[in-house]
Amino acid sequence: MLIVIDNAESVLDLQEIGNQKIYTLVEELSQFRNICLCITSCVSTIPPGCEILDVPTLSMEAAQKAFHHIYKHGEQSNLTNNILEQLNFHPLSVALLATVAECNRWDPNQLAQEWERQRTGMFYVQNNRSLAATIKLFLASPVFQELGPNAHALLEVVAFFPQGINGNNLDWLFPTISNRTNILNNFCIFSLTYWSNGFITMLAPLRDYFCPKDPMSAPLLCSTKEHYFSQLSVEVDPDMPGFHEAKWVRSEDINIEHLLNVFTTIDAASDDVWVACINFMEHLYWHKQRPIMLGPKIEGLLDNHPSKPQCLFELSRLLNSIGNYVGESQLLIQALELWRERGNQFQVAHILRTLCQTSRNLELYAEGIQQAKEALEMYKQLNNNTGQAACSNDLAYLLYDDNQLDAAEEAAQQSISLLPNRDDEYVFSKACHLLGNIYCSRGETEKAIEQHEAALWIESSSDWHSWQFGMYYSLAEECYNQRRFNDAHTHLEYAKSHIITPIYLGYIMWLQAKVLFQQDGFEEAKSEALGAVDVFEKLGASKKAEACRQFLKRIEEQMNGEFLEIMLSCMPINYLFLAQDAKGSGKLTKWFKHILL
């Protein structure tokens, strides 16, 4: 005999009057060997002696079969598969979706349109059977009501965020809810939520149901937003306390970006939300360099919005960190025009200085030199020695790259003279570094080593990874140019330990490929070059990627040439077999094909 107690959430609550009799009955029935008792419940509290079997979500294949067993008006397609995936293959949701689509005779295109319009609101069938009805029934149950008035609001917050709620951040996210941990633990017991990589989250259909349709009218969500904004307001600077603590953004970045994307849409007039956007981008710049979806919204802000130029600048820094210098330049030009209109000379000088560095990355040296000179003049008018020193340093690098060595040396020396007490060690170090490069280019080895060691001494005593990377990478390039390939490898290994942005890895692999190429390690060089191309392409650094591809062609040409030399050095009979193999592999040059014929 099979006895089923279905949807037993309420009757299994021991605190309810009379429910002890249910437990007694279950215990009695369990004594009979010819009775199998099946209890279904979304609550994991069960009578003693019962075995829990978790019912998982479906696999993709099982969800497709279940769906098309009910839905007969369309073949399997990417449209329907995409919807099933968005449902997390939740069995009840799959069945309800298929039933609604079949009853309405929708083809896959119509189904996709209705899904985008209604989402889980379309899960309604006859006799009030729907996902919403099932959820409402449970929310009205005594076992849920006992959690108190904050329970539903917490579900809304969990549903709002794509990642859910970080279990380590409950104290500062919900400081006013004293029993927050107990409520969230019960959500898991009730199968409303589950743990995933340290976050409390929920299945997509439940998330769609609980997510507030109007976030502004959800008090707890608005309160949570303010707590996120407060955390983001902490100044992020490697030289300031709390820099390492700000790394929390690495695990929460998807949640924060979603929060900002929603509130910059519904509350775009608020200054707070755009200030939080600026702070978020600054956190990402230091701790998790990546593109963000907020770019079009930032560029679409009205020009008179107080936060627009700073938003453009922070967004440009993110693009710089991933090597997208063209995009960075476009944003900086927009920010520059806005600061000029507002008459803020300091910000104009700052943007010009940043823009000249971007022009250098794009190898637009003439433009960069002009931008650096204009910025330098502005810093003089502002009596800002540190700004003048930094700008002179930038100008020196541009002149050096443009092969104007004397002018570059003069600008670097001017930069050092403006910092007699090393007020800015970074600028001082970079000037020494450049002077070393200039002397090296002239063949003045002793002076070059003296300047490079001075720069390295300053940088090695700090935690400035980007500076140390630049120093070791430059030393590796210098050794490469002097054909000291083993030393170049050594410096590249040191540089690897200071990689803080993805594009640094691309530079390492590119120079590594060139060193290996000179050492006749063609296979390894090819592998490194391919890796560099992949890094630059992913980061949108198309110019660097194309340069790597051109070098990759040189490697492959050399490899093919080496193959021909091996064949020509063989005995006649072996030569014939090797030649035929080469012909089949497509590696023969036109010249060798002629010889073979």
KAWO-V84074 format. One record per residue. RES is the residue in three letters. PHI is phi in radians with two decimals (999 if undefined). D_FIRST is the distance of its C-alpha to the first C-alpha in whole Angstrom. Layout:
# KAWO-V84074
res->RES phi->PHI d_first->D_FIRST
res->RES phi->PHI d_first->D_FIRST
This chain:
# KAWO-V84074
res->MET phi->999 d_first->0
res->LEU phi->-1.90 d_first->4
res->ILE phi->-1.98 d_first->6
res->VAL phi->-2.01 d_first->10
res->ILE phi->-1.86 d_first->13
res->ASP phi->-1.69 d_first->16
res->ASN phi->0.88 d_first->20
res->ALA phi->-1.61 d_first->19
res->GLU phi->-0.97 d_first->23
res->SER phi->-1.32 d_first->24
res->VAL phi->-1.23 d_first->22
res->LEU phi->-1.69 d_first->22
res->ASP phi->-1.39 d_first->25
res->LEU phi->-1.12 d_first->26
res->GLN phi->-1.36 d_first->30
res->GLU phi->-1.38 d_first->28
res->ILE phi->-1.09 d_first->29
res->GLY phi->1.60 d_first->25
res->ASN phi->-1.27 d_first->23
res->GLN phi->-1.08 d_first->23
res->LYS phi->-1.14 d_first->21
res->ILE phi->-1.10 d_first->18
res->TYR phi->-1.08 d_first->19
res->THR phi->-1.10 d_first->19
res->LEU phi->-1.11 d_first->15
res->VAL phi->-1.06 d_first->14
res->GLU phi->-1.12 d_first->16
res->GLU phi->-1.15 d_first->14
res->LEU phi->-1.11 d_first->11
res->SER phi->-1.19 d_first->12
res->GLN phi->-1.36 d_first->13
res->PHE phi->-1.52 d_first->10
res->ARG phi->-1.32 d_first->9
res->ASN phi->-1.70 d_first->6
res->ILE phi->-2.07 d_first->5
res->CYS phi->-2.00 d_first->6
res->LEU phi->-1.80 d_first->8
res->CYS phi->-2.03 d_first->11
res->ILE phi->-2.03 d_first->14
res->THR phi->-1.89 d_first->17
res->SER phi->-2.87 d_first->20
res->CYS phi->-1.55 d_first->24
res->VAL phi->-1.78 d_first->25
res->SER phi->-1.47 d_first->24
res->THR phi->-1.36 d_first->24
res->ILE phi->-2.36 d_first->21
res->PRO phi->-1.11 d_first->19
res->PRO phi->-1.05 d_first->20
res->GLY phi->1.54 d_first->18
res->CYS phi->-1.58 d_first->17
res->GLU phi->-1.80 d_first->18
res->ILE phi->-1.51 d_first->20
res->LEU phi->-2.12 d_first->20
res->ASP phi->-1.25 d_first->23
res->VAL phi->-1.72 d_first->23
res->PRO phi->-1.40 d_first->26
res->THR phi->-1.25 d_first->28
res->LEU phi->-1.37 d_first->28
res->SER phi->-1.34 d_first->31
res->MET phi->-1.00 d_first->34
res->GLU phi->-1.12 d_first->33
res->ALA phi->-1.16 d_first->29
res->ALA phi->-1.11 d_first->31
res->GLN phi->-1.10 d_first->33
res->LYS phi->-1.11 d_first->30
res->ALA phi->-1.09 d_first->28
res->PHE phi->-1.10 d_first->31
res->HIS phi->-1.39 d_first->33
res->HIS phi->-1.20 d_first->29
res->ILE phi->-1.68 d_first->30
res->TYR phi->-1.56 d_first->34
res->LYS phi->-1.94 d_first->36
res->HIS phi->-1.77 d_first->39
res->GLY phi->-3.01 d_first->40
res->GLU phi->-1.35 d_first->40
res->GLN phi->-1.08 d_first->40
res->SER phi->-2.58 d_first->42
res->ASN phi->-1.11 d_first->44
res->LEU phi->-1.07 d_first->44
res->THR phi->-1.23 d_first->40
res->ASN phi->-1.08 d_first->39
res->ASN phi->-1.12 d_first->41
res->ILE phi->-1.18 d_first->39
res->LEU phi->-1.04 d_first->36
res->GLU phi->-1.16 d_first->38
res->GLN phi->-1.15 d_first->39
res->LEU phi->-1.48 d_first->35
res->ASN phi->1.01 d_first->35
res->PHE phi->1.00 d_first->32
res->HIS phi->-1.22 d_first->30
res->PRO phi->-0.95 d_first->27
res->LEU phi->-1.08 d_first->27
res->SER phi->-1.15 d_first->30
res->VAL phi->-1.08 d_first->30
res->ALA phi->-1.12 d_first->28
res->LEU phi->-1.15 d_first->30
res->LEU phi->-1.07 d_first->33
res->ALA phi->-1.09 d_first->33
res->THR phi->-1.12 d_first->31
res->VAL phi->-1.11 d_first->35
res->ALA phi->-1.12 d_first->37
res->GLU phi->-1.23 d_first->35
res->CYS phi->-1.10 d_first->36
res->ASN phi->-1.58 d_first->39
res->ARG phi->0.99 d_first->40
res->TRP phi->-1.41 d_first->42
res->ASP phi->-1.44 d_first->43
res->PRO phi->-0.97 d_first->43
res->ASN phi->-1.16 d_first->46
res->GLN phi->-1.13 d_first->45
res->LEU phi->-1.05 d_first->42
res->ALA phi->-1.09 d_first->44
res->GLN phi->-1.12 d_first->47
res->GLU phi->-1.15 d_first->44
res->TRP phi->-1.11 d_first->42
res->GLU phi->-1.13 d_first->46
res->ARG phi->-1.44 d_first->46
res->GLN phi->-1.92 d_first->43
res->ARG phi->0.95 d_first->41
res->THR phi->-1.25 d_first->38
res->GLY phi->-1.14 d_first->39
res->MET phi->-1.48 d_first->38
res->PHE phi->-1.40 d_first->34
res->TYR phi->-2.35 d_first->34
res->VAL phi->-2.24 d_first->32
res->GLN phi->-1.09 d_first->31
res->ASN phi->1.08 d_first->29
res->ASN phi->1.03 d_first->31
res->ARG phi->-1.49 d_first->28
res->SER phi->-2.74 d_first->30
res->LEU phi->-1.11 d_first->31
res->ALA phi->-1.06 d_first->33
res->ALA phi->-1.12 d_first->31
res->THR phi->-1.12 d_first->28
res->ILE phi->-1.18 d_first->31
res->LYS phi->-1.06 d_first->32
res->LEU phi->-1.06 d_first->29
res->PHE phi->-1.23 d_first->29
res->LEU phi->-1.11 d_first->32
res->ALA phi->-1.48 d_first->32
res->SER phi->-1.26 d_first->30
res->PRO phi->-1.01 d_first->31
res->VAL phi->-1.12 d_first->30
res->PHE phi->-1.44 d_first->32
res->GLN phi->-1.07 d_first->35
res->GLU phi->-1.14 d_first->35
res->LEU phi->-1.25 d_first->37
res->GLY phi->1.74 d_first->40
res->PRO phi->-1.23 d_first->42
res->ASN phi->-1.49 d_first->43
res->ALA phi->-1.08 d_first->40
res->HIS phi->-1.12 d_first->40
res->ALA phi->-1.12 d_first->43
res->LEU phi->-1.14 d_first->42
res->LEU phi->-1.08 d_first->40
res->GLU phi->-1.10 d_first->42
res->VAL phi->-1.18 d_first->45
res->VAL phi->-1.02 d_first->42
res->ALA phi->-1.22 d_first->41
res->PHE phi->-1.17 d_first->45
res->PHE phi->-1.55 d_first->46
res->PRO phi->-0.99 d_first->45
res->GLN phi->-1.53 d_first->44
res->GLY phi->1.51 d_first->43
res->ILE phi->-1.97 d_first->44
res->ASN phi->-1.20 d_first->46
res->GLY phi->-1.09 d_first->44
res->ASN phi->-1.49 d_first->48
res->ASN phi->-1.95 d_first->49
res->LEU phi->-1.10 d_first->47
res->ASP phi->-1.13 d_first->50
res->TRP phi->-1.56 d_first->53
res->LEU phi->-1.41 d_first->51
res->PHE phi->-2.26 d_first->49
res->PRO phi->-1.15 d_first->52
res->THR phi->-1.55 d_first->51
res->ILE phi->-1.81 d_first->48
res->SER phi->-1.18 d_first->47
res->ASN phi->-1.76 d_first->43
res->ARG phi->-1.02 d_first->43
res->THR phi->-1.14 d_first->42
res->ASN phi->-1.10 d_first->39
res->ILE phi->-1.10 d_first->38
res->LEU phi->-1.18 d_first->38
res->ASN phi->-1.11 d_first->36
res->ASN phi->-1.18 d_first->33
res->PHE phi->-1.00 d_first->34
res->CYS phi->-1.19 d_first->32
res->ILE phi->-1.08 d_first->29
res->PHE phi->-1.46 d_first->29
res->SER phi->1.12 d_first->29
res->LEU phi->-1.41 d_first->32
res->THR phi->-2.34 d_first->34
res->TYR phi->-2.66 d_first->34
res->TRP phi->-1.54 d_first->37
res->SER phi->-2.54 d_first->39
res->ASN phi->0.93 d_first->42
res->GLY phi->1.49 d_first->43
res->PHE phi->-1.97 d_first->42
res->ILE phi->-1.60 d_first->40
res->THR phi->-2.33 d_first->39
res->MET phi->-2.51 d_first->36
res->LEU phi->-1.12 d_first->35
res->ALA phi->-0.96 d_first->37
res->PRO phi->-1.06 d_first->35
res->LEU phi->-1.18 d_first->35
res->ARG phi->-1.07 d_first->38
res->ASP phi->-1.16 d_first->40
res->TYR phi->-1.25 d_first->38
res->PHE phi->-1.45 d_first->39
res->CYS phi->-1.05 d_first->43
res->PRO phi->-1.05 d_first->46
res->LYS phi->-1.25 d_first->47
res->ASP phi->-2.18 d_first->50
res->PRO phi->-0.98 d_first->51
res->MET phi->-1.15 d_first->54
res->SER phi->-1.67 d_first->52
res->ALA phi->-1.86 d_first->49
res->PRO phi->-0.98 d_first->51
res->LEU phi->-1.18 d_first->49
res->LEU phi->-1.12 d_first->50
res->CYS phi->-1.10 d_first->53
res->SER phi->-1.14 d_first->54
res->THR phi->-1.08 d_first->52
res->LYS phi->-1.00 d_first->54
res->GLU phi->-1.11 d_first->57
res->HIS phi->-1.16 d_first->56
res->TYR phi->-1.08 d_first->56
res->PHE phi->-1.08 d_first->59
res->SER phi->-1.13 d_first->61
res->GLN phi->-1.11 d_first->59
res->LEU phi->-1.30 d_first->61
res->SER phi->-1.31 d_first->64
res->VAL phi->-1.15 d_first->65
res->GLU phi->-1.11 d_first->68
res->VAL phi->-1.89 d_first->67
res->ASP phi->-2.67 d_first->70
res->PRO phi->-0.99 d_first->70
res->ASP phi->-1.63 d_first->73
res->MET phi->-1.88 d_first->71
res->PRO phi->-1.06 d_first->69
res->GLY phi->1.54 d_first->65
res->PHE phi->-1.09 d_first->65
res->HIS phi->-1.23 d_first->63
res->GLU phi->-1.12 d_first->60
res->ALA phi->-1.24 d_first->61
res->LYS phi->-1.16 d_first->59
res->TRP phi->-0.97 d_first->55
res->VAL phi->-1.12 d_first->56
res->ARG phi->-1.05 d_first->55
res->SER phi->-1.58 d_first->51
res->GLU phi->-1.89 d_first->51
res->ASP phi->-1.09 d_first->54
res->ILE phi->-1.18 d_first->51
res->ASN phi->-1.07 d_first->50
res->ILE phi->-1.13 d_first->54
res->GLU phi->-1.08 d_first->55
res->HIS phi->-1.12 d_first->52
res->LEU phi->-1.01 d_first->53
res->LEU phi->-1.19 d_first->57
res->ASN phi->-1.08 d_first->56
res->VAL phi->-1.24 d_first->54
res->PHE phi->-1.37 d_first->57
res->THR phi->-1.31 d_first->60
res->THR phi->-1.53 d_first->59
res->ILE phi->-1.61 d_first->58
res->ASP phi->-2.40 d_first->61
res->ALA phi->-1.11 d_first->63
res->ALA phi->-1.33 d_first->66
res->SER phi->-1.28 d_first->65
res->ASP phi->-1.26 d_first->67
res->ASP phi->-1.02 d_first->65
res->VAL phi->-1.19 d_first->62
res->TRP phi->-1.39 d_first->65
res->VAL phi->-1.12 d_first->66
res->ALA phi->-1.10 d_first->63
res->CYS phi->-1.10 d_first->62
res->ILE phi->-1.06 d_first->66
res->ASN phi->-1.10 d_first->64
res->PHE phi->-1.10 d_first->61
res->MET phi->-1.13 d_first->63
res->GLU phi->-1.17 d_first->66
res->HIS phi->-1.07 d_first->63
res->LEU phi->-1.10 d_first->61
res->TYR phi->-0.99 d_first->65
res->TRP phi->-1.51 d_first->65
res->HIS phi->-2.09 d_first->61
res->LYS phi->-2.81 d_first->60
res->GLN phi->-1.19 d_first->62
res->ARG phi->-2.89 d_first->60
res->PRO phi->-1.23 d_first->61
res->ILE phi->-2.28 d_first->59
res->MET phi->-1.41 d_first->58
res->LEU phi->-1.44 d_first->60
res->GLY phi->-0.90 d_first->64
res->PRO phi->-1.03 d_first->64
res->LYS phi->-1.19 d_first->63
res->ILE phi->-1.13 d_first->66
res->GLU phi->-1.17 d_first->69
res->GLY phi->-1.49 d_first->68
res->LEU phi->-1.07 d_first->69
res->LEU phi->-1.07 d_first->72
res->ASP phi->-1.07 d_first->75
res->ASN phi->-1.53 d_first->76
res->HIS phi->-1.19 d_first->73
res->PRO phi->-1.05 d_first->74
res->SER phi->-1.66 d_first->71
res->LYS phi->-1.07 d_first->71
res->PRO phi->-1.08 d_first->74
res->GLN phi->-1.23 d_first->72
res->CYS phi->-1.06 d_first->69
res->LEU phi->-1.08 d_first->71
res->PHE phi->-1.15 d_first->72
res->GLU phi->-1.12 d_first->69
res->LEU phi->-1.14 d_first->67
res->SER phi->-1.12 d_first->70
res->ARG phi->-1.14 d_first->70
res->LEU phi->-1.10 d_first->66
res->LEU phi->-1.12 d_first->67
res->ASN phi->-1.09 d_first->70
res->SER phi->-1.15 d_first->68
res->ILE phi->-1.84 d_first->66
res->GLY phi->1.52 d_first->69
res->ASN phi->-1.58 d_first->69
res->TYR phi->-1.31 d_first->73
res->VAL phi->-1.13 d_first->73
res->GLY phi->-1.08 d_first->71
res->GLU phi->-1.05 d_first->72
res->SER phi->-1.06 d_first->76
res->GLN phi->-1.08 d_first->75
res->LEU phi->-1.20 d_first->73
res->LEU phi->-1.12 d_first->76
res->ILE phi->-1.11 d_first->78
res->GLN phi->-1.09 d_first->77
res->ALA phi->-1.10 d_first->76
res->LEU phi->-1.05 d_first->80
res->GLU phi->-1.07 d_first->81
res->LEU phi->-1.17 d_first->79
res->TRP phi->-1.22 d_first->81
res->ARG phi->-1.10 d_first->84
res->GLU phi->-1.06 d_first->84
res->ARG phi->-1.54 d_first->83
res->GLY phi->1.22 d_first->86
res->ASN phi->-1.62 d_first->84
res->GLN phi->-1.11 d_first->87
res->PHE phi->-1.07 d_first->85
res->GLN phi->-1.17 d_first->81
res->VAL phi->-1.07 d_first->83
res->ALA phi->-1.09 d_first->85
res->HIS phi->-1.11 d_first->81
res->ILE phi->-1.17 d_first->80
res->LEU phi->-1.04 d_first->83
res->ARG phi->-1.12 d_first->83
res->THR phi->-1.13 d_first->79
res->LEU phi->-1.13 d_first->80
res->CYS phi->-1.17 d_first->83
res->GLN phi->-1.19 d_first->80
res->THR phi->-1.16 d_first->78
res->SER phi->-1.07 d_first->81
res->ARG phi->-1.12 d_first->82
res->ASN phi->-1.10 d_first->78
res->LEU phi->-1.54 d_first->79
res->GLU phi->1.09 d_first->82
res->LEU phi->-1.71 d_first->84
res->TYR phi->-1.18 d_first->86
res->ALA phi->-1.08 d_first->89
res->GLU phi->-1.09 d_first->87
res->GLY phi->-1.07 d_first->86
res->ILE phi->-1.07 d_first->89
res->GLN phi->-1.11 d_first->90
res->GLN phi->-1.13 d_first->87
res->ALA phi->-1.15 d_first->88
res->LYS phi->-1.14 d_first->91
res->GLU phi->-1.14 d_first->90
res->ALA phi->-1.11 d_first->88
res->LEU phi->-1.06 d_first->91
res->GLU phi->-1.10 d_first->93
res->MET phi->-1.15 d_first->91
res->TYR phi->-1.12 d_first->90
res->LYS phi->-1.11 d_first->94
res->GLN phi->-1.10 d_first->94
res->LEU phi->-1.52 d_first->91
res->ASN phi->0.97 d_first->93
res->ASN phi->-1.85 d_first->90
res->ASN phi->-1.12 d_first->91
res->THR phi->-1.10 d_first->87
res->GLY phi->-1.11 d_first->87
res->GLN phi->-1.11 d_first->90
res->ALA phi->-1.10 d_first->89
res->ALA phi->-1.11 d_first->86
res->CYS phi->-1.22 d_first->87
res->SER phi->-1.07 d_first->90
res->ASN phi->-1.11 d_first->87
res->ASP phi->-1.08 d_first->85
res->LEU phi->-1.07 d_first->89
res->ALA phi->-1.07 d_first->90
res->TYR phi->-1.13 d_first->86
res->LEU phi->-1.12 d_first->87
res->LEU phi->-1.12 d_first->91
res->TYR phi->-1.11 d_first->90
res->ASP phi->-1.13 d_first->87
res->ASP phi->-1.54 d_first->90
res->ASN phi->1.15 d_first->92
res->GLN phi->-1.77 d_first->94
res->LEU phi->-1.15 d_first->95
res->ASP phi->-1.12 d_first->98
res->ALA phi->-1.13 d_first->96
res->ALA phi->-1.14 d_first->93
res->GLU phi->-1.09 d_first->95
res->GLU phi->-1.08 d_first->97
res->ALA phi->-1.17 d_first->94
res->ALA phi->-1.16 d_first->92
res->GLN phi->-1.13 d_first->95
res->GLN phi->-1.09 d_first->95
res->SER phi->-1.05 d_first->91
res->ILE phi->-1.18 d_first->92
res->SER phi->-1.16 d_first->95
res->LEU phi->-1.40 d_first->93
res->LEU phi->-2.20 d_first->91
res->PRO phi->-1.08 d_first->94
res->ASN phi->-1.83 d_first->91
res->ARG phi->0.95 d_first->88
res->ASP phi->-1.01 d_first->87
res->ASP phi->-2.27 d_first->84
res->GLU phi->-1.12 d_first->83
res->TYR phi->-1.09 d_first->81
res->VAL phi->-1.11 d_first->84
res->PHE phi->-1.03 d_first->86
res->SER phi->-1.09 d_first->84
res->LYS phi->-1.11 d_first->84
res->ALA phi->-1.15 d_first->88
res->CYS phi->-1.07 d_first->88
res->HIS phi->-0.99 d_first->86
res->LEU phi->-1.16 d_first->87
res->LEU phi->-1.02 d_first->91
res->GLY phi->-1.06 d_first->90
res->ASN phi->-1.11 d_first->88
res->ILE phi->-1.12 d_first->92
res->TYR phi->-1.12 d_first->94
res->CYS phi->-1.12 d_first->92
res->SER phi->-1.09 d_first->92
res->ARG phi->-1.54 d_first->96
res->GLY phi->1.46 d_first->96
res->GLU phi->-1.54 d_first->97
res->THR phi->-1.05 d_first->94
res->GLU phi->-1.09 d_first->95
res->LYS phi->-1.15 d_first->95
res->ALA phi->-1.13 d_first->92
res->ILE phi->-1.10 d_first->90
res->GLU phi->-1.05 d_first->92
res->GLN phi->-1.22 d_first->90
res->HIS phi->-1.14 d_first->87
res->GLU phi->-1.16 d_first->87
res->ALA phi->-1.10 d_first->87
res->ALA phi->-1.15 d_first->85
res->LEU phi->-1.18 d_first->82
res->TRP phi->-1.11 d_first->83
res->ILE phi->-1.15 d_first->83
res->GLU phi->-1.30 d_first->79
res->SER phi->-1.22 d_first->78
res->SER phi->-1.52 d_first->78
res->SER phi->-2.09 d_first->76
res->ASP phi->-1.92 d_first->72
res->TRP phi->-1.61 d_first->73
res->HIS phi->-1.09 d_first->71
res->SER phi->-1.11 d_first->72
res->TRP phi->-1.21 d_first->76
res->GLN phi->-1.15 d_first->75
res->PHE phi->-1.03 d_first->74
res->GLY phi->-1.04 d_first->77
res->MET phi->-1.18 d_first->79
res->TYR phi->-1.16 d_first->77
res->TYR phi->-1.15 d_first->77
res->SER phi->-1.12 d_first->80
res->LEU phi->-1.09 d_first->81
res->ALA phi->-1.12 d_first->79
res->GLU phi->-1.10 d_first->81
res->GLU phi->-1.09 d_first->84
res->CYS phi->-1.12 d_first->84
res->TYR phi->-1.07 d_first->82
res->ASN phi->-1.14 d_first->86
res->GLN phi->-1.57 d_first->88
res->ARG phi->1.09 d_first->86
res->ARG phi->-1.68 d_first->84
res->PHE phi->-1.21 d_first->81
res->ASN phi->-1.12 d_first->80
res->ASP phi->-1.14 d_first->81
res->ALA phi->-1.07 d_first->79
res->HIS phi->-1.02 d_first->76
res->THR phi->-1.07 d_first->76
res->HIS phi->-1.16 d_first->77
res->LEU phi->-1.16 d_first->74
res->GLU phi->-1.13 d_first->71
res->TYR phi->-1.12 d_first->73
res->ALA phi->-1.08 d_first->72
res->LYS phi->-1.00 d_first->69
res->SER phi->-1.29 d_first->68
res->HIS phi->-2.08 d_first->69
res->ILE phi->-1.30 d_first->67
res->ILE phi->-2.13 d_first->66
res->THR phi->-2.29 d_first->65
res->PRO phi->-0.99 d_first->64
res->ILE phi->-1.18 d_first->67
res->TYR phi->-1.03 d_first->69
res->LEU phi->-1.09 d_first->66
res->GLY phi->-1.06 d_first->68
res->TYR phi->-1.08 d_first->71
res->ILE phi->-1.02 d_first->71
res->MET phi->-1.14 d_first->69
res->TRP phi->-1.12 d_first->72
res->LEU phi->-1.17 d_first->75
res->GLN phi->-1.06 d_first->73
res->ALA phi->-1.08 d_first->73
res->LYS phi->-1.17 d_first->77
res->VAL phi->-1.14 d_first->77
res->LEU phi->-1.11 d_first->75
res->PHE phi->-1.06 d_first->77
res->GLN phi->-1.19 d_first->81
res->GLN phi->-1.66 d_first->79
res->ASP phi->1.14 d_first->78
res->GLY phi->-1.59 d_first->75
res->PHE phi->-1.16 d_first->74
res->GLU phi->-1.10 d_first->70
res->GLU phi->-1.15 d_first->69
res->ALA phi->-1.09 d_first->72
res->LYS phi->-1.08 d_first->70
res->SER phi->-1.06 d_first->66
res->GLU phi->-1.15 d_first->68
res->ALA phi->-1.13 d_first->69
res->LEU phi->-1.07 d_first->66
res->GLY phi->-1.09 d_first->64
res->ALA phi->-1.12 d_first->67
res->VAL phi->-1.02 d_first->67
res->ASP phi->-1.07 d_first->63
res->VAL phi->-1.10 d_first->64
res->PHE phi->-1.13 d_first->67
res->GLU phi->-1.15 d_first->65
res->LYS phi->-1.10 d_first->62
res->LEU phi->-1.58 d_first->64
res->GLY phi->1.36 d_first->66
res->ALA phi->-1.50 d_first->69
res->SER phi->-1.13 d_first->70
res->LYS phi->-1.15 d_first->74
res->LYS phi->-1.15 d_first->73
res->ALA phi->-1.08 d_first->70
res->GLU phi->-1.16 d_first->73
res->ALA phi->-1.07 d_first->75
res->CYS phi->-1.14 d_first->73
res->ARG phi->-1.09 d_first->72
res->GLN phi->-1.11 d_first->76
res->PHE phi->-1.18 d_first->76
res->LEU phi->-1.07 d_first->73
res->LYS phi->-1.08 d_first->75
res->ARG phi->-1.06 d_first->78
res->ILE phi->-1.08 d_first->75
res->GLU phi->-1.14 d_first->74
res->GLU phi->-1.10 d_first->78
res->GLN phi->-1.14 d_first->79
res->MET phi->-1.11 d_first->76
res->ASN phi->-1.14 d_first->77
res->GLY phi->-1.12 d_first->80
res->GLU phi->-1.13 d_first->80
res->PHE phi->-1.10 d_first->78
res->LEU phi->-1.16 d_first->81
res->GLU phi->-1.07 d_first->83
res->ILE phi->-1.09 d_first->81
res->MET phi->-1.14 d_first->81
res->LEU phi->-1.19 d_first->85
res->SER phi->-1.51 d_first->85
res->CYS phi->-1.42 d_first->84
res->MET phi->-1.16 d_first->85
res->PRO phi->-0.91 d_first->86
res->ILE phi->-1.18 d_first->83
res->ASN phi->-1.16 d_first->80
res->TYR phi->-1.02 d_first->82
res->LEU phi->-1.12 d_first->81
res->PHE phi->-1.13 d_first->77
res->LEU phi->-1.10 d_first->77
res->ALA phi->-1.13 d_first->78
res->GLN phi->-1.12 d_first->76
res->ASP phi->-1.07 d_first->73
res->ALA phi->-1.13 d_first->75
res->LYS phi->-1.09 d_first->75
res->GLY phi->-1.19 d_first->72
res->SER phi->-1.52 d_first->70
res->GLY phi->1.31 d_first->73
res->LYS phi->-1.70 d_first->75
res->LEU phi->-1.38 d_first->78
res->THR phi->-1.37 d_first->81
res->LYS phi->-1.03 d_first->83
res->TRP phi->-1.09 d_first->86
res->PHE phi->-1.26 d_first->84
res->LYS phi->-1.04 d_first->83
res->HIS phi->-1.11 d_first->86
res->ILE phi->-1.08 d_first->87
res->LEU phi->-1.09 d_first->84
res->LEU phi->-1.13 d_first->85
